[in-house]
Every structure is written in C-alpha cells, then in structure tokens.
C-alpha cells in the first residue's frame, strides 16, 4: 500500500500542522501475551511458558478466566503445577492493563484550533510525529471530529496497472477516472463471475450473489456491496431486491407511499441505504437534515427511549402532511427494521467505484492488471498460486523468472504474457535483486552462470541466494530464455 502518508501530510499542510494529529492506540496485556510476559519476568524457561500460552484457545477477546473454563489442559496444568499456578495468578492481576502505546494507521483528528487547546498530545521517544493521548472513543467524547483514512492495497494495484498500460501504450494515455461507466465487456466479465482480484467481488458468496443479481449498470454494484453482509442476507432483503430487479412488471413494486417512489425507486422499494432512511424522514415527516441524522443514529443504536421519542416525532410530522397515521406507523416500523441492516450509500458507492475500475482493467488489460495484482502479493505464495490459476482461466501465459528480463515485480511481456517477478523468489532480498538489475542495466545481459557469479555484488548476492531454495526457485535457476536449463555445475 502506498500513498496514505502523503494524504495525511496533505491534510496537515492544508489545515495546519498544529490542528492535525493521528490518534493513539493502546495495546493491552491480553491472555496469551500476559502469560508470556509474566513467565519471562519470573525467569521461567521460554519453552515452558510457551507451552502454557499455547493452551489458551484462539478466540478474539478471550480472557484467562474463560480460557481456564474452555481448556481442560490449561485447567489441569493450573491445578497440578505450582509454577503454572504462580504464573497465571500473577497474570490475572495484570490482564487488561495497557502494555504499550501505538498509532492508529488511518485515524486522524482535525481540530478547529490548536490541538493543545483540546487534547493532550504524545510523542514516542525518538519520534517526530505527535498523536493524541486520547484514543478514538475519547476523541469523539470530547467533541473532536475523527476521520478514518482507509488505506487500500487496491489503490496501489490500480496505480501500478495503469502505469504498466501507459508504458506499453503511450498513445492511449489511460485515465482510470475517465473510463466509461456502462462498459459491456466489464459487466460481461462480472456476470461470468471471473472476479478473482476484483475489489470486494471475489469471494464465493459474492460470486453466488452476482450470479443471481446479474448486474448490468453501476448502481447494481453499489447495491451488491451493501447487500453482501449478514444482516441483509439473513433478513430476506437480498431475495426481495433480486426478485424485484428481475420482475417483468416494475409497476407492481410497492413504494410504501407515492411520495417515496423517487427515494426508493433505485432499490426497487427496498430500504437499503441509511441515506434513504434520512430521506424518508425528510419527505414524509418534514425532518431537517440534522434531525434525520439523529433519527438514523437512534435507529442504528436501537436505543428504546430515543426510538420512542423519534416514533412520536415521525408519526406526528407525517400526519400533519396528510399521511394516514396507520401508514406512517407502518413505514416507521419498516424503517426501524431495515435501519439495523442499512449501509452507508456513500461508502458503498466509493467501494463500487474501485470494484468497477478493477473489473474494467481485468476485462480490457488482463495481463497488466494481473501483473499488478501479483506484484502486490510478492511474498504471499498461497495467494500467488490462486492468481496463477486465474491467469490460466484468462488465457494468459506466466513465464518463469529470467535474470536477463525480469524486474523485481511481475511485468508484462506482451498482451497475453506475464513475466515472473524476481521479488517473488524466496530467500532473495530486495537489495540483492536491485543490485542484479543495476548490473544488468549497466553492463548488459548475463551470458552464463559463471559470468553472472563474476559480475554480481557478492556482499548482496551470496551463496544462499544462489542455492536451491526448498520448494521454490532460486536465483541460479532463473537463467535467460536461452540459458534456462543450465545448472550450477555449468
């Protein structure tokens, strides 16, 4: 992932560095970690402490108390071994305490004035960047606005793919922000469910949903992202949406009230987005934008006291505008039901843009796109195996790494051929490959393994890099197309 620091730096420059800060995070002494820390301080051997810690079940948020209840082996060790008892008893008194301070990767606070007027700041020893001493919840509690700058690897993949395309076809000058929004090849790819590496759309469950929905325009992608969550899938919303989308007579769709057709038409009468809840309140009951947002929050938190008050305001406002009380009550009940599942449309639309852009690149420039995707997962062997299978489905040939042609990342040889990246070779570091490429660029290709060994920097490319790596390819096996079969003895 690239670029998030540049965005945060821009915000600091734009609004004033004295007003902008990232937000602190606190690492606590969780069950396994507190056992390891306690055992270390008590001077117990690492292997002994490690065996105790490994008996704690793998469960997010598990406590030592729960672990003793769930793990018979841990309970037996605690009961029968005095040293284990001492470690766990001490660990219990420390569990949950703050162990270290860190920095939220994307959390940023922007204050109306100097941050020191609103929150205490912290700077780690030897560091230069400050963070708030208040965590994300406390920052909101004191009234500051918190922003989450989500960092997505997909943005880097798109940038790399576009760069490869424009280097190969300089006359096309692809601008990903200006691609057509109703490209038939793109939607044909999506309906085929060949969606590996397409943002948000590659899981098996999502592919099943795509098969049922058969998306044919951008709004369908926005809906897909919003629908593929446990709430909508379990509530029947998904079935209603798909049935109505493919209905032969859209005139039969119930929009709850004639005034709500403009609000609910894009989702075929289903209340899918949080923004629709706010619009219904505005249109039918005369809510202001601020009041509608308070209603949305109350519904999301399911606060019974606030909901009772909002029901009264909504029904009264709607009846004053000529809506029957029974209809107003029914609509409020539906809003309350679906608000728990409703998704933020602006969030869903932003994700859908990335889904569409990655699908467009895969449909029109498959080699460049897959090269960029695999470059983003150079060290993830399992992921690369999956992506190789997708390349075969797309009719792409994946050439073996070649010390005379390959770059650090995966690259494109032609429209149907991808050249393996040297960076995906296990046991060979970035510095070694950079040194190899620099030598190749300066003095030409390597004619033999012996010449390669003479020319490269031995401090950066050592015997280990040249040796066969178990279960993977080594530098010595990456000869050029004409030299690929030679072994070290040659």
C-alpha positions as CSV (number, residue, x, y, z in Angstrom):
1,X,0.0,0.0,0.0
2,X,1.4,3.4,-1.0
3,X,0.3,7.0,-0.5
4,X,-1.6,7.1,2.8
5,X,1.2,9.1,4.5
6,X,1.1,11.5,1.6
7,X,-2.6,12.1,2.1
8,X,-2.2,12.6,5.9
9,X,0.7,15.0,5.2
10,X,-1.5,16.9,2.7
11,X,-4.2,17.3,5.4
12,X,-1.7,18.6,7.9
13,X,-0.4,21.2,5.4
14,X,-3.9,22.1,4.3
15,X,-5.5,22.6,7.7
16,X,-2.3,23.4,9.8
17,X,0.0,21.0,11.4
18,X,-0.9,22.4,14.8
19,X,-4.5,21.3,14.2
20,X,-3.9,17.8,12.8
21,X,-2.8,14.7,14.5
22,X,-3.1,11.0,14.3
23,X,-4.8,9.1,17.1
24,X,-3.2,6.9,19.8
25,X,-3.9,3.2,20.2
26,X,-3.3,1.2,23.4
27,X,-2.0,-2.3,23.2
28,X,-3.3,-4.2,26.3
29,X,-2.0,-7.3,28.0
30,X,-4.3,-9.9,26.5
31,X,-4.5,-13.5,27.7
32,X,-1.6,-15.1,25.8
33,X,0.7,-12.1,25.9
34,X,0.3,-11.6,29.7
35,X,1.2,-15.2,30.3
36,X,4.4,-14.8,28.2
37,X,5.3,-11.5,29.9
38,X,4.7,-12.9,33.3
39,X,6.7,-16.0,32.7
40,X,9.6,-14.0,31.3
41,X,9.7,-11.7,34.4
42,X,9.5,-14.7,36.7
43,X,12.5,-16.2,35.0
44,X,10.8,-19.3,33.6
45,X,12.2,-21.0,30.5
46,X,10.8,-19.8,27.2
47,X,9.6,-23.3,26.1
48,X,7.8,-23.9,29.4
49,X,5.9,-20.6,29.2
50,X,5.2,-21.0,25.5
51,X,3.5,-24.4,26.3
52,X,1.2,-22.7,28.8
53,X,0.4,-19.8,26.4
54,X,-0.5,-22.3,23.6
55,X,-3.2,-23.8,25.8
56,X,-5.2,-20.5,25.6
57,X,-7.9,-21.1,22.9
58,X,-7.6,-18.9,19.8
59,X,-10.6,-16.5,20.2
60,X,-10.7,-12.8,19.9
61,X,-11.1,-11.1,23.2
62,X,-10.7,-14.3,25.3
63,X,-9.8,-13.8,29.0
64,X,-7.8,-16.0,31.3
65,X,-10.9,-16.9,33.2
66,X,-12.6,-18.1,30.0
67,X,-9.5,-19.9,28.9
68,X,-9.4,-21.9,32.1
69,X,-13.1,-22.8,31.6
70,X,-12.7,-23.8,27.9
71,X,-9.3,-25.5,28.0
72,X,-9.2,-28.7,30.1
73,X,-5.4,-29.0,29.6
74,X,-4.8,-25.4,30.8
75,X,-7.1,-26.0,33.9
76,X,-5.2,-29.2,34.7
77,X,-1.8,-27.5,34.4
78,X,-3.1,-24.7,36.6
79,X,-4.4,-27.1,39.2
80,X,-1.5,-29.6,39.3
81,X,1.6,-27.4,38.7
82,X,2.6,-24.8,41.3
83,X,4.8,-22.8,38.9
84,X,1.9,-22.6,36.4
85,X,-0.4,-21.5,39.2
86,X,2.0,-18.7,40.1
87,X,2.3,-17.5,36.5
88,X,-1.5,-17.5,35.9
89,X,-2.3,-15.9,39.2
90,X,0.1,-13.1,38.6
91,X,-1.1,-12.8,35.0
92,X,-4.7,-12.4,36.2
93,X,-3.8,-9.3,38.2
94,X,-2.1,-7.8,35.1
95,X,-4.5,-8.8,32.4
96,X,-6.1,-5.9,30.5
97,X,-3.5,-3.3,31.6
98,X,-2.0,-1.1,28.9
99,X,1.2,-2.7,27.6
100,X,2.2,-0.1,25.0
101,X,1.1,2.9,23.0
102,X,0.9,2.9,19.3
103,X,-0.5,4.9,16.4
104,X,-3.8,4.3,14.6
105,X,-3.0,3.6,11.0
106,X,-5.7,5.8,9.5
107,X,-7.3,7.6,12.4
108,X,-6.8,11.4,12.1
109,X,-8.3,14.2,14.2
110,X,-8.7,17.8,12.8
111,X,-9.4,20.4,15.5
112,X,-10.9,23.9,14.9
113,X,-7.8,25.5,16.6
114,X,-4.5,24.4,18.1
115,X,-4.9,20.7,19.2
116,X,-3.2,21.5,22.5
117,X,-6.3,23.5,23.4
118,X,-8.5,20.4,23.1
119,X,-6.4,17.3,23.9
120,X,-3.1,16.3,25.4
121,X,-0.5,15.1,22.9
122,X,2.1,12.3,23.0
123,X,5.3,11.7,21.1
124,X,7.2,8.4,21.3
125,X,10.8,8.6,22.4
126,X,13.0,9.3,19.4
127,X,10.0,10.1,17.2
128,X,9.0,13.2,15.4
129,X,5.2,12.8,14.9
130,X,2.7,13.5,17.7
131,X,-0.5,11.6,18.4
132,X,-3.4,12.5,20.7
133,X,-3.2,10.9,24.2
134,X,-7.0,10.3,23.8
135,X,-8.0,7.2,21.9
136,X,-10.6,7.1,19.1
137,X,-13.5,6.9,21.6
138,X,-12.3,9.6,23.9
139,X,-11.5,11.9,21.0
140,X,-15.2,11.7,19.9
141,X,-16.4,12.1,23.6
142,X,-14.6,15.5,23.9
143,X,-16.3,16.7,20.7
144,X,-13.5,16.5,18.2
145,X,-14.1,15.2,14.7
146,X,-12.4,11.9,13.8
147,X,-11.6,10.9,10.3
148,X,-10.6,7.4,9.1
149,X,-8.2,7.4,6.1
150,X,-8.7,3.9,4.9
151,X,-5.6,2.5,3.2
152,X,-6.4,0.0,0.5
153,X,-3.9,-2.1,-1.4
154,X,-6.3,-2.0,-4.3
155,X,-5.5,1.7,-4.9
156,X,-1.8,0.8,-5.3
157,X,-2.8,-2.1,-7.7
158,X,-4.8,0.2,-9.9
159,X,-2.0,2.7,-10.0
160,X,0.6,0.0,-10.9
161,X,-1.7,-1.4,-13.6
162,X,-2.3,2.0,-15.2
163,X,1.4,2.7,-15.2
164,X,2.1,-0.6,-17.0
165,X,-0.6,0.1,-19.6
166,X,0.6,3.6,-20.3
167,X,4.2,2.5,-20.6
168,X,3.2,-0.2,-23.2
169,X,0.7,2.0,-25.0
170,X,1.8,5.6,-24.6
171,X,-0.7,6.8,-27.2
172,X,-3.7,5.6,-25.2
173,X,-3.0,7.6,-22.1
174,X,-5.4,5.7,-19.9
175,X,-7.0,7.8,-17.2
176,X,-8.8,5.4,-14.8
177,X,-11.1,8.2,-13.6
178,X,-12.5,8.7,-17.1
179,X,-13.3,5.2,-18.2
180,X,-16.9,4.6,-19.5
181,X,-19.3,3.7,-16.7
182,X,-21.5,1.3,-18.7
183,X,-18.8,-0.8,-20.4
184,X,-20.4,-4.0,-21.6
185,X,-17.2,-6.0,-21.5
186,X,-16.7,-5.1,-17.9
187,X,-20.3,-6.2,-16.9
188,X,-19.9,-9.3,-19.0
189,X,-16.8,-10.2,-17.0
190,X,-18.6,-9.6,-13.8
191,X,-21.6,-11.7,-14.8
192,X,-19.2,-14.5,-15.8
193,X,-18.0,-14.4,-12.1
194,X,-14.4,-14.5,-13.1
195,X,-13.9,-11.9,-10.3
196,X,-10.6,-13.1,-8.7
197,X,-8.7,-9.9,-7.7
198,X,-11.8,-7.7,-8.4
199,X,-12.2,-5.5,-5.3
200,X,-14.9,-6.7,-2.9
201,X,-16.3,-9.2,-5.5
202,X,-14.0,-12.2,-5.4
203,X,-15.4,-14.3,-2.5
204,X,-17.5,-17.4,-3.3
205,X,-20.5,-15.9,-1.5
206,X,-20.3,-12.7,-3.5
207,X,-19.9,-14.7,-6.8
208,X,-23.2,-16.5,-6.0
209,X,-24.9,-13.2,-5.3
210,X,-23.6,-11.8,-8.7
211,X,-25.0,-14.9,-10.5
212,X,-28.4,-14.2,-9.0
213,X,-28.4,-10.4,-9.5
214,X,-26.8,-10.3,-13.0
215,X,-25.5,-6.7,-12.6
216,X,-25.8,-4.5,-15.8
217,X,-25.1,-1.0,-14.5
218,X,-23.1,0.8,-11.8
219,X,-25.9,1.2,-9.3
220,X,-26.1,-2.6,-9.2
221,X,-22.5,-2.7,-8.0
222,X,-23.3,-0.2,-5.2
223,X,-26.2,-2.4,-4.1
224,X,-24.0,-5.5,-4.3
225,X,-21.6,-4.1,-1.8
226,X,-24.4,-3.0,0.5
227,X,-26.3,-6.3,0.3
228,X,-23.4,-8.7,0.8
229,X,-23.5,-8.6,4.6
230,X,-25.0,-10.9,7.2
231,X,-28.0,-8.6,8.1
232,X,-29.4,-8.2,4.5
233,X,-28.6,-11.9,3.6
234,X,-30.4,-13.2,6.6
235,X,-33.4,-10.8,6.7
236,X,-34.7,-11.5,3.2
237,X,-33.7,-8.1,1.8
238,X,-31.5,-9.7,-0.8
239,X,-34.2,-12.0,-2.1
240,X,-36.7,-9.1,-2.2
241,X,-34.2,-6.9,-4.1
242,X,-33.3,-9.5,-6.7
243,X,-36.9,-10.6,-7.3
244,X,-38.0,-7.0,-7.8
245,X,-35.0,-6.2,-10.0
246,X,-35.9,-9.0,-12.4
247,X,-39.7,-8.6,-12.2
248,X,-41.3,-8.2,-15.6
249,X,-43.7,-5.6,-14.3
250,X,-42.0,-2.9,-12.2
251,X,-45.3,-1.1,-11.8
252,X,-46.3,-3.7,-9.2
253,X,-43.5,-2.6,-6.8
254,X,-44.8,-1.2,-3.5
255,X,-43.0,2.0,-2.6
256,X,-44.9,2.3,0.7
257,X,-46.3,5.8,-0.2
258,X,-46.5,7.6,-3.6
259,X,-44.1,10.4,-2.3
260,X,-41.4,7.8,-1.6
261,X,-41.0,6.5,-5.2
262,X,-38.2,8.9,-6.0
263,X,-36.4,7.8,-2.8
264,X,-36.8,4.0,-3.2
265,X,-37.0,3.5,-7.0
266,X,-33.3,2.8,-7.4
267,X,-33.5,-0.1,-4.9
268,X,-36.9,-1.4,-6.1
269,X,-38.8,-0.3,-3.0
270,X,-36.3,-1.9,-0.5
271,X,-34.9,0.4,2.2
272,X,-31.2,-0.5,1.6
273,X,-29.2,2.6,2.5
274,X,-29.0,4.8,5.6
275,X,-29.4,7.8,3.4
276,X,-32.8,6.5,2.3
277,X,-33.9,6.4,6.0
278,X,-33.0,10.1,6.3
279,X,-34.7,11.0,3.0
280,X,-37.9,9.2,4.1
281,X,-38.0,11.2,7.3
282,X,-37.4,14.4,5.4
283,X,-40.0,13.8,2.6
284,X,-42.8,12.3,4.8
285,X,-42.3,13.9,8.2
286,X,-40.6,17.2,7.5
287,X,-37.3,16.4,9.3
288,X,-34.4,18.7,8.8
289,X,-31.1,17.1,7.6
290,X,-29.7,17.3,11.2
291,X,-32.9,15.8,12.6
292,X,-32.9,13.0,10.1
293,X,-29.3,12.2,11.0
294,X,-30.3,11.9,14.7
295,X,-33.0,9.5,13.7
296,X,-30.5,7.4,11.7
297,X,-28.2,7.3,14.7
298,X,-31.0,6.3,17.1
299,X,-32.1,3.5,14.8
300,X,-28.6,2.2,14.4
301,X,-28.0,2.1,18.2
302,X,-31.5,0.7,18.9
303,X,-32.0,2.9,21.9
304,X,-35.6,2.3,23.1
305,X,-36.0,5.6,24.8
306,X,-34.8,7.6,21.8
307,X,-36.7,5.4,19.4
308,X,-40.0,6.0,21.2
309,X,-39.4,9.8,21.0
310,X,-38.5,9.6,17.3
311,X,-41.6,7.5,16.6
312,X,-43.8,10.2,18.1
313,X,-42.0,13.0,16.1
314,X,-42.2,11.0,12.8
315,X,-45.8,10.0,13.1
316,X,-46.9,13.5,14.1
317,X,-44.9,15.1,11.3
318,X,-46.2,12.7,8.7
319,X,-49.9,13.0,9.7
320,X,-49.6,16.8,9.6
321,X,-48.6,16.4,6.0
322,X,-51.6,14.3,5.1
323,X,-50.2,10.8,5.6
324,X,-52.6,8.4,7.4
325,X,-51.4,7.5,10.9
326,X,-51.6,3.8,10.1
327,X,-49.4,4.2,7.0
328,X,-46.9,6.5,8.9
329,X,-46.6,3.9,11.7
330,X,-46.1,1.0,9.2
331,X,-43.4,3.0,7.4
332,X,-41.7,3.8,10.7
333,X,-41.7,0.1,11.7
334,X,-40.1,-0.8,8.3
335,X,-37.5,1.9,8.7
336,X,-36.7,0.7,12.2
337,X,-36.4,-2.9,10.9
338,X,-34.2,-2.1,8.0
339,X,-32.1,0.6,9.6
340,X,-30.3,-2.1,11.6
341,X,-29.1,-3.6,8.2
342,X,-28.9,-0.3,6.3
343,X,-25.5,0.5,4.8
344,X,-24.0,3.9,4.2
345,X,-24.5,4.5,0.5
346,X,-21.6,6.9,0.1
347,X,-19.3,4.3,1.5
348,X,-20.8,1.6,-0.7
349,X,-20.5,3.8,-3.8
350,X,-16.9,4.5,-3.1
351,X,-16.2,0.8,-2.9
352,X,-18.2,0.1,-6.0
353,X,-16.0,2.6,-8.0
354,X,-13.0,0.5,-7.1
355,X,-14.8,-2.7,-7.9
356,X,-15.7,-1.3,-11.3
357,X,-12.3,0.1,-12.0
358,X,-10.6,-3.3,-11.2
359,X,-13.1,-5.2,-13.3
360,X,-12.6,-2.8,-16.2
361,X,-8.8,-3.3,-16.1
362,X,-9.2,-7.0,-15.9
363,X,-11.6,-7.1,-18.8
364,X,-9.6,-4.8,-21.1
365,X,-6.0,-5.2,-19.9
366,X,-5.8,-8.6,-18.2
367,X,-2.0,-9.1,-18.4
368,X,-1.2,-5.7,-17.0
369,X,-3.9,-6.0,-14.3
370,X,-2.8,-9.5,-13.1
371,X,0.9,-8.4,-13.2
372,X,0.0,-5.6,-10.8
373,X,-2.1,-7.8,-8.6
374,X,0.6,-10.4,-8.2
375,X,3.2,-7.7,-7.6
376,X,1.1,-6.6,-4.6
377,X,1.4,-10.2,-3.2
378,X,5.0,-11.0,-3.9
379,X,5.6,-12.7,-0.6
380,X,2.3,-14.5,-0.3
381,X,2.9,-17.8,-2.0
382,X,-0.6,-19.2,-1.4
383,X,-2.2,-16.2,-3.0
384,X,0.2,-16.3,-6.0
385,X,-0.9,-20.0,-6.6
386,X,-4.5,-18.9,-6.7
387,X,-3.7,-16.0,-9.0
388,X,-1.7,-18.3,-11.4
389,X,-4.9,-20.4,-11.8
390,X,-6.9,-17.2,-12.7
391,X,-4.2,-16.3,-15.3
392,X,-4.8,-19.7,-16.9
393,X,-8.6,-19.1,-17.0
394,X,-7.9,-15.8,-18.7
395,X,-5.7,-17.4,-21.3
396,X,-2.5,-15.7,-20.0
397,X,0.9,-17.3,-20.1
398,X,3.0,-16.9,-17.0
399,X,6.7,-17.1,-17.9
400,X,9.3,-18.3,-15.4
401,X,11.6,-15.7,-13.8
402,X,14.5,-14.7,-16.0
403,X,17.6,-12.9,-14.7
404,X,18.0,-11.2,-18.1
405,X,14.5,-9.9,-18.5
406,X,12.5,-10.0,-15.2
407,X,12.1,-6.9,-13.0
408,X,11.6,-7.0,-9.2
409,X,7.8,-7.0,-9.7
410,X,5.8,-9.0,-12.2
411,X,5.8,-7.4,-15.6
412,X,4.1,-7.7,-19.0
413,X,6.0,-9.3,-21.9
414,X,3.0,-8.8,-24.3
415,X,-0.8,-8.7,-24.2
416,X,-1.1,-12.4,-23.3
417,X,2.2,-13.0,-21.3
418,X,3.3,-12.1,-17.8
419,X,7.0,-12.3,-16.8
420,X,7.5,-13.6,-13.2
421,X,8.9,-11.1,-10.8
422,X,12.3,-11.7,-9.2
423,X,10.9,-10.4,-5.9
424,X,8.7,-13.4,-5.6
425,X,11.8,-15.7,-5.3
426,X,12.0,-16.9,-1.7
427,X,15.2,-16.2,0.2
428,X,16.4,-13.3,-2.0
429,X,16.1,-9.8,-0.6
430,X,15.2,-6.5,-2.3
431,X,18.8,-5.3,-2.1
432,X,20.1,-8.4,-3.9
433,X,17.7,-8.0,-6.8
434,X,18.2,-4.3,-7.1
435,X,21.9,-4.9,-7.3
436,X,21.4,-7.6,-10.0
437,X,19.2,-5.4,-12.1
438,X,21.6,-2.4,-11.8
439,X,24.5,-4.6,-13.0
440,X,22.3,-5.9,-15.9
441,X,21.2,-2.4,-17.0
442,X,24.8,-1.0,-16.8
443,X,26.7,-3.9,-18.5
444,X,24.2,-5.9,-20.4
445,X,22.7,-9.4,-20.0
446,X,24.4,-12.3,-18.3
447,X,25.6,-14.9,-20.9
448,X,26.2,-17.7,-18.4
449,X,26.0,-18.6,-14.7
450,X,29.8,-18.3,-14.4
451,X,29.7,-14.7,-15.8
452,X,26.7,-13.9,-13.5
453,X,28.7,-15.0,-10.5
454,X,31.7,-12.9,-11.5
455,X,29.7,-9.7,-12.2
456,X,27.3,-9.5,-9.3
457,X,27.9,-7.9,-5.9
458,X,28.9,-10.8,-3.6
459,X,28.0,-8.9,-0.5
460,X,24.4,-8.6,-1.7
461,X,24.0,-11.8,-3.6
462,X,25.5,-14.6,-1.6
463,X,25.7,-18.4,-1.8
464,X,22.3,-18.7,-0.1
465,X,20.6,-16.7,-2.8
466,X,22.3,-18.8,-5.5
467,X,21.5,-22.2,-3.8
468,X,18.2,-24.0,-4.5
469,X,15.6,-22.9,-2.0
470,X,13.5,-25.9,-0.8
471,X,10.2,-26.0,-2.6
472,X,10.9,-22.8,-4.6
473,X,13.1,-21.4,-7.3
474,X,16.5,-19.8,-6.6
475,X,18.5,-17.2,-8.5
476,X,20.6,-19.9,-10.0
477,X,17.6,-21.4,-11.6
478,X,16.5,-18.2,-13.3
479,X,18.5,-18.3,-16.5
480,X,17.5,-16.4,-19.6
481,X,15.2,-17.9,-22.1
482,X,18.2,-19.3,-24.0
483,X,20.1,-20.4,-20.9
484,X,17.2,-21.6,-18.6
485,X,18.2,-25.2,-18.4
486,X,21.8,-24.8,-17.1
487,X,22.7,-26.0,-13.7
488,X,25.3,-24.6,-11.3
489,X,27.9,-27.1,-12.4
490,X,27.8,-25.5,-15.9
